[in-house]
Amino acid sequence: GNSNGNSKQKNRKLSTPQFGQKPILVVKVYDVDGLARPETEAEISTDIFGGTYGGVADQVNLKSQMSACSFGKLTILPGENPTSNPALFSAPGTINVTIPISLTTNDRYTIHAAAQTAVEAKLGITLPGPYQQVMFVIEKCYQGCGWAAYAYINSWMSVYQDAYYKHVGVQMHEIGHNFGFAHSGGLNGATYTDHTGLMGNPLYSDEIGKMCWNAAKTHQCGWYDDRVALWTESMGTKEFTLVGIANYDNNPDQHPVVIKVETGTNTDQFIAFNRAIGVNSQNDEADNEVTVVETGNNGEAYSQSFLKATLLQGEFFQYENWAGTGQSLTITTIDIDQGDTNPAVWTAKVTVSLSPPPPTPAPTSCIGGTDFKVTVVTDNYPSETTWTLVNTCTGVTQTSGGPYANSGTTYTENTCIPSGEYTF
């Protein structure tokens, strides 16, 4: 799902759209030629709010999964009719409108603007009006496609094309953008490839959607604030016992569900145990493993995150020159208790430790040449950062660097190069 908008980001503890009751309006859009999704408004409503359609109960939907992941802290409600005309709503929380333009010849921005105008005219309100979110459902994309759905950040609008409106993973992903969540990149550094959470686009199905967020978004959403642990540099080596978010409400020892590794910068790491049961039973990557995710904005607001490691028992992940300290941060999965202590609750025992920097090697002399030093501070896309130093006289690449593994990290490289003229 694409994200749009450049609205000012808000701290999650001050702006909390992911708590309480959330009335949502769903809009089935007809174009000037009558193009619209074949599903009735009643079926569309059931796909989003749950219930029974055609004698079949919809078991997994936006309403059920938001409630499950939040453990009842968020309740999705069908938006109510703001008018005195009951005929305007043909199903709970759902209306239809006709726009005076064609889906086949207009871009998505023109289409959703026309749909917004049509809703406002029909209901006599200015959107979002009494609704916290508005979901527009169109028949199909014809111009500028390549998207299943898109949403605006920290906003109320999302748009769905084709059958994607009914896919629970897509619904959760787009409303997640409305909450202020950015995408979740994977181990390969690509934008959407972290499939340990729904902001990485892992699931496309009507009834398969029992997943929540990755470690960083688990912290950002605020649903589990009473089960967040903090590691800081002053703690040295510290051991933690984690439970998965699925055991948030079945956690007699009150173990944390996420650890924040505080770097003292805007970029921090987050550690979670990705237990694949219950609310997270249809997880798509690293079932029952410890995950390490890095993100910016202190894990409090909109920032692209990246999965850095998935760890089985006995495995570890190491950050060299962690947070520019010259020291190595090591995250180790010591043990995964598969219910031996408590059959209902698996736990993961994790240590976080910081080792001293290696001794500085004795300097070597650069005879007949010039000392050359490059310092690179990576952004959120370290795998896309490279450099070369080319001798302009010979055309030979004398030295090069990148791509790099870690974001928000300082890399320093020293070498001795022959005297000459170079292009960097």
VMD Tcl script that draws the C-alpha trace (Angstrom):
set ca {
  {0.00 0.00 0.00}
  {1.23 3.44 -0.82}
  {1.34 6.28 1.69}
  {0.70 9.89 0.86}
  {0.78 13.28 2.51}
  {3.32 15.36 4.32}
  {1.28 16.36 7.34}
  {3.15 17.30 10.50}
  {3.87 14.19 12.52}
  {2.62 13.96 16.08}
  {4.01 12.07 19.04}
  {1.92 8.95 19.56}
  {1.35 9.80 23.23}
  {-0.28 13.10 22.24}
  {-2.21 11.89 19.20}
  {-3.93 8.57 19.84}
  {-6.26 7.62 16.97}
  {-5.58 3.97 17.80}
  {-7.51 4.04 21.09}
  {-11.19 4.11 21.98}
  {-14.10 3.90 19.56}
  {-13.41 4.54 15.89}
  {-16.46 5.12 13.65}
  {-15.62 4.44 10.00}
  {-17.53 5.31 6.85}
  {-17.14 2.99 3.84}
  {-18.00 4.38 0.40}
  {-18.73 2.23 -2.65}
  {-17.98 4.39 -5.69}
  {-19.81 4.20 -9.04}
  {-18.30 6.12 -11.95}
  {-20.22 7.98 -14.65}
  {-20.44 4.78 -16.71}
  {-21.67 2.65 -13.81}
  {-18.34 0.95 -13.08}
  {-18.28 -0.26 -9.47}
  {-17.34 -3.29 -7.41}
  {-19.79 -6.18 -7.99}
  {-20.22 -6.79 -4.26}
  {-23.28 -5.28 -2.64}
  {-22.91 -2.67 0.08}
  {-24.03 -5.31 2.58}
  {-21.20 -7.63 1.54}
  {-18.64 -4.81 1.60}
  {-19.83 -3.82 5.07}
  {-19.46 -7.40 6.31}
  {-15.94 -7.66 4.88}
  {-14.86 -4.66 6.97}
  {-17.05 -4.67 10.08}
  {-17.81 -8.39 10.34}
  {-21.15 -10.15 10.57}
  {-22.84 -12.63 8.26}
  {-23.50 -12.31 4.53}
  {-25.14 -15.00 2.41}
  {-25.24 -17.29 5.42}
  {-21.46 -17.13 5.85}
  {-19.86 -15.43 8.83}
  {-16.84 -13.22 8.19}
  {-14.41 -14.39 10.89}
  {-11.42 -12.11 10.25}
  {-11.88 -8.47 9.27}
  {-10.70 -4.97 10.10}
  {-12.95 -4.72 13.17}
  {-12.01 -8.11 14.60}
  {-8.26 -7.80 14.02}
  {-7.90 -4.26 15.34}
  {-9.74 -5.36 18.46}
  {-7.59 -8.50 18.75}
  {-4.22 -6.76 18.27}
  {-5.16 -3.93 20.66}
  {-6.68 -6.30 23.22}
  {-9.86 -4.27 23.20}
  {-8.18 -0.86 23.39}
  {-9.56 0.03 19.92}
  {-13.11 -0.64 18.76}
  {-13.97 -0.22 15.08}
  {-17.60 0.85 14.60}
  {-19.74 1.26 11.48}
  {-20.22 5.00 11.04}
  {-23.74 6.25 11.71}
  {-26.01 8.12 9.34}
  {-25.67 11.86 10.11}
  {-28.93 12.68 8.32}
  {-32.61 12.03 8.98}
  {-32.92 9.99 5.77}
  {-32.37 6.29 6.57}
  {-32.34 5.38 2.87}
  {-28.90 6.95 2.40}
  {-27.18 4.04 4.19}
  {-27.80 0.71 2.50}
  {-25.70 -1.30 5.01}
  {-24.06 -0.61 8.38}
  {-21.47 2.13 7.99}
  {-21.67 1.93 4.19}
  {-23.05 4.17 1.45}
  {-22.69 4.45 -2.32}
  {-22.04 7.52 -4.44}
  {-21.80 8.19 -8.15}
  {-19.04 10.43 -9.49}
  {-19.43 12.43 -12.74}
  {-16.15 11.17 -14.23}
  {-14.77 7.90 -15.60}
  {-12.48 5.53 -13.68}
  {-10.84 4.54 -16.94}
  {-9.52 7.96 -17.97}
  {-8.71 9.73 -14.68}
  {-5.91 9.37 -12.15}
  {-6.50 8.26 -8.60}
  {-6.26 11.74 -7.10}
  {-8.97 13.11 -9.39}
  {-11.13 10.08 -8.63}
  {-10.88 10.26 -4.85}
  {-11.45 14.03 -4.90}
  {-14.63 13.48 -6.94}
  {-15.73 10.74 -4.52}
  {-15.14 13.01 -1.53}
  {-17.20 15.77 -3.14}
  {-20.01 13.30 -3.84}
  {-20.10 12.04 -0.25}
  {-20.13 15.55 1.15}
  {-23.00 16.51 -1.13}
  {-24.99 13.37 -0.29}
  {-24.58 13.60 3.49}
  {-24.43 17.39 3.79}
  {-21.16 17.33 5.76}
  {-17.49 18.15 5.27}
  {-15.42 14.98 5.59}
  {-14.34 13.44 7.81}
  {-17.33 14.85 9.71}
  {-18.42 12.42 12.45}
  {-16.08 9.68 11.15}
  {-12.50 9.01 12.17}
  {-11.73 7.17 8.93}
  {-13.31 7.07 5.46}
  {-12.56 4.11 3.16}
  {-13.30 4.57 -0.56}
  {-13.85 1.39 -2.61}
  {-13.48 1.65 -6.39}
  {-14.04 -0.98 -9.05}
  {-10.50 -1.07 -10.41}
  {-7.47 1.05 -11.25}
  {-6.99 1.99 -14.90}
  {-4.52 4.90 -14.82}
  {-1.21 4.99 -12.91}
  {-1.71 1.59 -11.34}
  {0.66 -0.74 -9.47}
  {-1.07 -0.22 -6.12}
  {-3.63 -2.22 -4.19}
  {-4.66 0.63 -1.92}
  {-3.26 3.86 -0.51}
  {-3.80 6.08 2.52}
  {-2.79 9.44 3.88}
  {-0.51 9.69 6.92}
  {-2.06 10.85 10.21}
  {-5.27 11.40 8.27}
  {-8.72 9.95 7.66}
  {-8.72 8.81 4.02}
  {-7.84 5.51 2.36}
  {-8.71 4.20 -1.12}
  {-8.97 0.55 -2.27}
  {-9.15 -0.80 -5.80}
  {-10.36 -4.15 -7.08}
  {-10.95 -6.82 -4.39}
  {-8.19 -5.52 -2.11}
  {-10.70 -3.70 0.11}
  {-11.70 -7.09 1.59}
  {-8.15 -8.26 2.34}
  {-7.61 -7.91 6.08}
  {-3.87 -7.35 5.74}
  {-4.50 -4.48 3.30}
  {-7.19 -2.95 5.52}
  {-4.88 -3.04 8.56}
  {-1.94 -1.71 6.52}
  {-3.80 1.32 5.18}
  {-5.49 2.24 8.44}
  {-2.01 1.83 9.95}
  {-0.87 4.66 7.65}
  {-3.78 6.74 8.96}
  {-2.42 6.03 12.46}
  {0.97 7.43 11.41}
  {2.79 4.16 10.67}
  {5.39 4.08 7.88}
  {6.34 1.01 5.85}
  {8.42 -1.85 7.20}
  {11.50 -2.86 5.18}
  {13.08 -6.28 5.35}
  {16.52 -7.81 5.71}
  {17.25 -6.93 2.08}
  {16.65 -3.21 2.69}
  {13.61 -3.01 0.40}
  {10.66 -0.90 1.47}
  {7.95 -3.54 2.01}
  {9.80 -6.77 2.76}
  {9.53 -7.04 6.55}
  {6.83 -9.69 6.83}
  {6.95 -9.89 10.62}
  {4.28 -7.16 10.69}
  {1.47 -5.80 8.55}
  {3.22 -2.60 7.42}
  {5.35 -4.79 5.16}
  {2.43 -6.04 3.00}
  {2.69 -9.76 3.83}
  {-0.95 -10.94 3.52}
  {-3.50 -10.70 0.71}
  {-6.61 -12.63 1.68}
  {-10.14 -12.09 2.93}
  {-9.95 -14.56 5.80}
  {-6.19 -14.78 6.46}
  {-5.16 -11.74 8.43}
  {-4.28 -12.69 12.00}
  {-1.12 -10.59 12.28}
  {-0.22 -7.36 14.03}
  {2.84 -5.08 13.85}
  {6.60 -5.55 13.87}
  {8.71 -4.77 16.94}
  {9.05 -1.04 16.16}
  {5.35 -0.48 15.40}
  {4.46 -2.57 18.45}
  {6.24 0.11 20.44}
  {4.83 3.02 18.41}
  {1.17 2.01 18.61}
  {1.04 2.43 22.39}
  {-1.22 -0.58 22.99}
  {1.44 -2.35 25.04}
  {3.06 0.58 26.89}
  {2.79 -1.22 30.22}
  {4.89 -4.08 28.82}
  {7.80 -2.17 27.26}
  {11.34 -2.67 28.61}
  {14.20 -0.23 28.07}
  {17.92 -0.91 27.61}
  {20.42 1.92 27.86}
  {24.19 2.00 27.51}
  {24.65 2.44 31.26}
  {23.09 -0.98 31.91}
  {25.99 -2.87 30.32}
  {24.98 -6.51 29.81}
  {21.35 -7.14 30.72}
  {19.10 -10.16 30.35}
  {15.41 -9.86 29.45}
  {12.60 -12.40 29.19}
  {10.08 -11.63 26.44}
  {6.63 -12.92 25.56}
  {4.92 -12.48 22.21}
  {2.16 -9.90 21.88}
  {-0.30 -12.80 21.59}
  {0.39 -13.45 25.28}
  {0.03 -9.82 26.32}
  {-3.11 -10.65 28.31}
  {-1.87 -14.09 29.44}
  {1.38 -13.05 31.04}
  {1.36 -13.91 34.75}
  {4.98 -12.82 35.22}
  {4.32 -9.53 33.43}
  {7.21 -9.97 31.01}
  {7.72 -7.26 28.37}
  {6.55 -7.73 24.78}
  {9.15 -5.34 23.33}
  {12.54 -3.97 24.34}
  {13.61 -0.52 23.23}
  {17.39 -0.21 22.78}
  {18.00 3.47 23.43}
  {20.87 4.85 21.35}
  {20.65 8.44 22.53}
  {19.86 9.43 18.91}
  {16.62 9.48 16.90}
  {17.39 6.02 15.53}
  {16.75 3.15 17.95}
  {16.43 -0.62 17.86}
  {13.48 -2.68 19.04}
  {13.46 -6.34 20.04}
  {10.39 -8.61 20.17}
  {9.50 -12.31 20.36}
  {7.42 -13.08 17.26}
  {5.22 -15.78 18.79}
  {2.88 -17.10 16.10}
  {-0.32 -17.94 17.96}
  {-3.66 -16.28 18.65}
  {-3.84 -12.73 17.35}
  {-0.55 -13.34 15.48}
  {-1.20 -16.94 14.38}
  {-1.07 -16.18 10.64}
  {2.28 -14.36 10.87}
  {4.25 -14.61 7.62}
  {7.94 -14.51 8.63}
  {10.19 -15.66 11.49}
  {7.57 -17.61 13.42}
  {8.57 -17.98 17.08}
  {11.87 -16.17 16.58}
  {13.32 -13.08 18.19}
  {13.26 -10.11 15.82}
  {15.37 -6.95 15.78}
  {13.94 -3.87 14.01}
  {15.46 -0.42 13.60}
  {13.59 2.82 13.03}
  {13.87 6.59 13.43}
  {11.90 9.26 15.30}
  {12.68 7.39 18.54}
  {10.09 4.79 17.59}
  {7.40 7.33 18.45}
  {6.21 8.59 15.07}
  {6.26 8.08 11.30}
  {9.55 6.51 10.16}
  {10.47 3.73 7.74}
  {11.65 0.74 9.77}
  {13.98 -2.08 8.75}
  {14.19 -5.64 9.98}
  {17.82 -6.21 10.99}
  {17.78 -9.80 12.31}
  {15.63 -12.84 13.09}
  {17.18 -15.02 15.78}
  {16.63 -18.64 16.75}
  {17.84 -19.98 20.08}
  {21.62 -19.60 20.32}
  {21.88 -17.05 17.52}
  {23.07 -13.47 17.88}
  {23.19 -10.21 15.94}
  {25.92 -7.63 16.31}
  {26.06 -3.93 15.51}
  {29.64 -2.79 14.99}
  {30.41 0.78 16.09}
  {26.93 0.92 17.62}
  {25.51 4.46 17.68}
  {28.96 5.81 16.83}
  {30.42 4.64 20.17}
  {33.14 2.50 18.61}
  {31.72 -0.42 20.59}
  {29.82 -3.48 19.39}
  {26.24 -4.07 20.51}
  {25.32 -7.76 20.63}
  {21.75 -9.08 20.88}
  {21.66 -12.81 21.71}
  {18.77 -15.25 22.02}
  {19.90 -17.33 24.99}
  {16.84 -19.56 25.23}
  {13.37 -20.04 23.78}
  {11.17 -21.79 26.34}
  {8.57 -23.69 24.32}
  {6.11 -24.01 27.18}
  {8.25 -26.06 29.56}
  {7.72 -23.55 32.38}
  {4.15 -22.62 31.42}
  {2.55 -24.65 28.58}
  {0.35 -21.70 27.61}
  {3.13 -19.13 27.37}
  {6.36 -19.46 25.41}
  {9.13 -17.06 26.37}
  {12.39 -15.89 24.82}
  {15.39 -15.04 26.98}
  {17.52 -12.34 25.37}
  {20.70 -10.55 26.39}
  {21.76 -7.11 25.22}
  {25.42 -6.28 25.74}
  {27.95 -3.66 24.71}
  {31.58 -4.70 24.24}
  {34.56 -2.34 24.42}
  {36.11 -1.21 21.14}
  {39.03 -3.22 19.76}
  {42.47 -1.79 20.33}
  {43.48 0.84 17.82}
  {46.05 -0.61 15.40}
  {49.42 1.06 15.18}
  {49.48 3.60 12.36}
  {51.21 2.56 9.18}
  {53.21 4.99 7.13}
  {52.03 5.97 3.69}
  {55.28 6.06 1.67}
  {55.24 7.70 -1.76}
  {51.54 8.47 -1.60}
  {48.79 10.30 0.29}
  {46.66 9.25 3.23}
  {42.99 9.11 2.19}
  {40.17 8.98 4.75}
  {36.40 8.74 4.14}
  {33.75 9.03 6.85}
  {30.21 8.01 5.89}
  {27.14 8.42 8.11}
  {24.34 6.26 6.68}
  {20.70 7.28 6.41}
  {17.67 4.93 6.39}
  {18.86 3.35 3.12}
  {22.41 2.12 3.80}
  {22.20 -0.53 1.08}
  {21.83 2.27 -1.50}
  {24.90 4.21 -0.31}
  {28.14 3.70 -2.30}
  {31.18 5.77 -3.31}
  {34.21 5.48 -5.57}
  {37.53 7.27 -5.94}
  {38.69 7.27 -9.58}
  {42.15 8.33 -10.81}
  {41.27 10.82 -13.55}
  {44.62 10.29 -15.28}
  {44.37 6.51 -15.60}
  {40.61 5.98 -15.29}
  {41.30 3.33 -12.65}
  {39.05 3.06 -9.57}
  {41.58 3.41 -6.79}
  {39.23 2.53 -3.93}
  {35.51 2.35 -3.16}
  {33.05 1.76 -0.37}
  {29.50 0.54 0.31}
  {26.85 -0.58 0.13}
  {26.55 -0.55 3.92}
  {24.65 -2.83 6.27}
  {23.36 -0.60 9.04}
  {21.41 2.68 9.02}
  {22.36 5.60 11.26}
  {25.91 4.31 11.52}
  {29.28 6.00 11.03}
  {31.75 4.15 8.81}
  {35.37 5.28 8.47}
  {37.78 3.94 5.89}
  {41.49 4.78 5.55}
  {43.85 3.91 2.72}
  {47.06 5.06 1.08}
  {46.70 6.25 -2.51}
  {49.33 7.27 -5.08}
  {49.72 10.97 -5.66}
  {47.53 12.16 -8.53}
  {44.26 13.78 -9.53}
  {41.06 12.00 -8.45}
  {37.30 12.20 -8.82}
  {35.27 11.21 -5.77}
}
mol new
graphics top color blue
foreach p $ca { graphics top sphere $p radius 0.5 }
foreach p [lrange $ca 0 end-1] q [lrange $ca 1 end] { graphics top cylinder $p $q radius 0.2 }
display resetview
